[in-house]
Amino acid sequence: MNEFSTARRRLAGAAAIAITQLAGVKGALAELVATPAQMRGPFYPVTLPLDRDNDLVKIAGGNGLAHGTITDVAGRILDTDGRPVAGVKIEIWQVNGYGRYHHPGDDSDLPLDPNFQGFGETVSNDDGGYRFRTVKPIAYPGRAPHIHFALTGRGFGPFYTQMYLAGAPENAGDFLLRGISDRKAREALIVALERSPNAGSELAGRFDVVLGSAMLSRHRA
């Protein structure tokens, strides 16, 4: 076999590998399903806190940290093709480390936490990325541990969804999570928490939100 034939075969082999890899990438991206919407719930803040950045465990001017397990929640805002969506406002709200919302409608006898912001917001960057520092949510009667999300972009929103915790025994009985019939869509809302690599946080979880094409056509117009 001459050098030309050998080179041609090597080139063909490399092209075949590249095509296979590209197909694999396209196949992986094709599996992205739009994040299912969830109800906003009754505890969206009546009045937004003055300090409403992406760090919910330390209030500006305060003297301490919020009670609970400090947890980083980060991820990316994507479209169904896996492309990042920048400039989306992301809001979160949840119970404090005792299990109570900072909301007048939550009349439980659980303690309020003056060091917990209860609500935070940020904007997705050019890579679609975002990050919050909060506390690990805990269950309360009738609901599994969860964090509420609201996303608003140019021409759409707010889009509401909720993030749940992998392994929480209450997941099986949560009426909102159980109401999602599609397994992949339901699993997309469930996040595993692991030891955080970031200083100042104990746990970390990744929650990517995939937005459907209908709302993004307006956002990118």
C-alpha positions as CSV (number, residue, x, y, z in Angstrom):
1,M,0.0,0.0,0.0
2,N,1.5,3.4,-1.0
3,E,1.7,6.4,1.2
4,F,-1.1,8.2,-0.6
5,S,-3.5,5.3,0.0
6,T,-2.5,5.0,3.7
7,A,-3.0,8.8,4.2
8,R,-6.4,8.6,2.5
9,R,-7.5,5.8,4.7
10,R,-6.3,7.6,7.8
11,L,-8.2,10.7,6.7
12,A,-11.3,8.7,6.0
13,G,-11.0,7.1,9.5
14,A,-10.6,10.4,11.2
15,A,-13.6,11.8,9.3
16,A,-15.7,8.8,10.4
17,I,-14.7,9.3,14.0
18,A,-15.6,13.0,13.8
19,I,-19.0,12.3,12.2
20,T,-19.7,9.7,15.0
21,Q,-18.7,12.2,17.7
22,L,-20.8,14.9,16.1
23,A,-23.8,12.6,15.9
24,G,-23.3,11.7,19.5
25,V,-23.3,15.4,20.5
26,K,-26.4,16.1,18.4
27,G,-28.1,13.0,19.9
28,A,-27.3,14.2,23.4
29,L,-28.6,17.7,22.7
30,A,-31.7,16.3,21.1
31,E,-32.5,14.6,24.4
32,L,-33.0,18.0,26.1
33,V,-36.6,18.4,27.1
34,A,-38.1,21.7,28.1
35,T,-38.3,22.2,31.9
36,P,-41.9,21.7,33.0
37,A,-43.7,24.6,34.4
38,Q,-45.0,24.5,38.0
39,M,-47.3,26.8,39.9
40,R,-46.0,29.9,41.5
41,G,-47.4,29.0,44.8
42,P,-48.9,31.4,47.5
43,F,-45.7,32.6,49.1
44,Y,-44.1,34.8,46.5
45,P,-43.0,37.9,48.5
46,V,-45.6,40.5,49.0
47,T,-42.8,43.1,49.3
48,L,-39.4,42.3,47.8
49,P,-36.5,42.7,50.3
50,L,-34.2,45.6,49.9
51,D,-31.3,43.2,49.8
52,R,-32.3,40.8,47.0
53,D,-29.0,39.7,45.4
54,N,-28.0,36.1,44.8
55,D,-26.7,35.4,48.3
56,L,-29.6,34.6,50.5
57,V,-27.7,33.6,53.6
58,K,-26.2,37.0,54.5
59,I,-28.2,40.2,54.6
60,A,-26.5,43.5,54.0
61,G,-25.9,45.2,57.3
62,G,-26.7,42.0,59.2
63,N,-24.5,40.3,61.8
64,G,-24.8,36.7,61.1
65,L,-25.5,33.9,58.6
66,A,-28.8,32.2,58.0
67,H,-29.7,29.1,60.0
68,G,-29.4,25.9,58.0
69,T,-27.1,24.0,55.6
70,I,-25.6,26.6,53.3
71,T,-26.0,25.4,49.7
72,D,-24.9,26.6,46.3
73,V,-27.5,26.2,43.5
74,A,-26.0,26.9,40.1
75,G,-26.7,26.0,36.5
76,R,-27.4,27.3,33.1
77,I,-30.4,28.6,31.2
78,L,-30.5,26.8,27.9
79,D,-32.8,26.3,24.9
80,T,-33.8,22.8,23.7
81,D,-30.8,22.7,21.3
82,G,-28.4,23.2,24.3
83,R,-27.6,26.8,23.5
84,P,-27.1,29.2,26.4
85,V,-29.7,31.9,27.0
86,A,-28.2,35.1,28.4
87,G,-29.9,38.1,30.0
88,V,-32.7,36.1,31.8
89,K,-33.7,37.4,35.2
90,I,-33.9,34.5,37.6
91,E,-35.7,34.8,41.0
92,I,-35.8,32.2,43.7
93,W,-37.7,32.0,47.0
94,Q,-38.1,29.2,49.6
95,V,-38.6,28.3,53.3
96,N,-35.9,29.2,55.8
97,G,-33.8,26.6,57.6
98,Y,-36.6,26.0,60.1
99,G,-39.2,25.4,57.4
100,R,-41.0,28.7,57.3
101,Y,-41.5,31.3,54.5
102,H,-40.8,34.9,55.2
103,H,-44.4,35.7,54.1
104,P,-47.4,37.0,56.1
105,G,-49.5,34.1,54.7
106,D,-47.3,31.5,56.4
107,D,-48.8,31.4,59.9
108,S,-46.9,28.4,61.2
109,D,-45.3,28.6,64.7
110,L,-41.9,27.8,63.2
111,P,-39.2,30.5,63.8
112,L,-38.5,33.3,61.4
113,D,-34.9,33.8,60.6
114,P,-33.8,37.5,60.5
115,N,-30.5,36.5,58.8
116,F,-32.3,34.7,55.9
117,Q,-33.1,36.8,52.8
118,G,-35.9,34.4,51.7
119,F,-35.7,35.7,48.1
120,G,-32.9,36.4,45.7
121,E,-32.4,37.3,42.1
122,T,-29.7,37.4,39.4
123,V,-29.3,37.5,35.6
124,S,-27.9,34.7,33.4
125,N,-24.5,35.5,31.9
126,D,-23.3,35.1,28.3
127,D,-22.9,31.4,28.9
128,G,-26.4,31.1,30.4
129,G,-24.9,30.6,33.8
130,Y,-26.3,31.6,37.2
131,R,-25.5,31.0,40.9
132,F,-27.3,31.4,44.2
133,R,-26.1,30.8,47.7
134,T,-29.0,29.7,49.9
135,V,-29.9,27.1,52.5
136,K,-30.9,23.5,51.9
137,P,-34.7,23.6,51.7
138,I,-36.6,21.3,54.1
139,A,-40.0,19.7,53.9
140,Y,-43.2,21.1,55.4
141,P,-46.6,19.4,55.6
142,G,-47.9,18.4,52.2
143,R,-44.7,19.4,50.3
144,A,-41.3,17.9,49.5
145,P,-38.3,20.2,49.9
146,H,-38.2,22.6,47.0
147,I,-37.0,26.0,45.7
148,H,-39.3,28.2,43.6
149,F,-37.9,29.7,40.4
150,A,-39.3,32.5,38.2
151,L,-37.6,33.3,34.9
152,T,-38.3,36.5,32.9
153,G,-36.7,37.4,29.6
154,R,-37.2,39.9,26.9
155,G,-40.7,39.1,25.5
156,F,-41.6,36.3,27.9
157,G,-42.2,35.4,31.4
158,P,-42.4,35.0,34.2
159,F,-42.0,31.3,33.7
160,Y,-42.4,29.4,37.0
161,T,-40.9,26.1,38.0
162,Q,-39.6,24.4,41.1
163,M,-36.4,22.5,42.0
164,Y,-36.6,19.4,44.2
165,L,-33.9,17.4,46.0
166,A,-32.8,13.9,45.0
167,G,-33.4,11.3,47.7
168,A,-36.0,13.3,49.6
169,P,-38.6,10.7,50.9
170,E,-41.4,13.3,50.5
171,N,-40.9,13.4,46.7
172,A,-43.1,10.4,46.2
173,G,-46.1,12.0,47.8
174,D,-45.7,15.6,46.5
175,F,-48.7,16.4,44.4
176,L,-47.0,18.8,42.1
177,L,-44.0,16.6,41.4
178,R,-46.1,13.5,41.1
179,G,-48.4,15.3,38.7
180,I,-45.7,15.4,36.0
181,S,-46.4,12.2,34.0
182,D,-43.4,12.4,31.7
183,R,-40.5,10.7,33.6
184,K,-37.7,12.7,31.9
185,A,-39.5,15.9,32.6
186,R,-40.1,15.0,36.2
187,E,-36.5,13.9,36.7
188,A,-35.3,17.2,35.2
189,L,-36.6,19.0,38.3
190,I,-34.8,16.7,40.8
191,V,-31.3,17.8,41.8
192,A,-28.6,15.8,43.7
193,L,-26.8,17.8,46.3
194,E,-23.1,17.0,46.9
195,R,-20.3,18.4,48.9
196,S,-19.6,22.0,47.7
197,P,-16.1,22.9,46.4
198,N,-16.8,26.5,47.2
199,A,-15.7,28.2,50.3
200,G,-18.6,29.3,52.5
201,S,-20.9,26.6,51.3
202,E,-21.5,23.0,52.6
203,L,-23.5,21.5,49.7
204,A,-23.9,22.3,46.0
205,G,-26.4,21.3,43.3
206,R,-26.7,21.9,39.6
207,F,-30.1,22.9,38.1
208,D,-30.2,23.6,34.4
209,V,-33.4,25.2,33.1
210,V,-34.4,24.4,29.5
211,L,-36.7,26.9,28.0
212,G,-39.1,26.0,25.2
213,S,-38.8,27.4,21.7
214,A,-42.1,29.4,21.8
215,M,-41.0,31.8,24.5
216,L,-37.4,32.0,23.2
217,S,-38.5,33.1,19.7
218,R,-39.7,36.3,21.4
219,H,-36.7,36.6,23.6
220,R,-34.3,36.5,20.6
221,A,-36.4,38.6,18.3
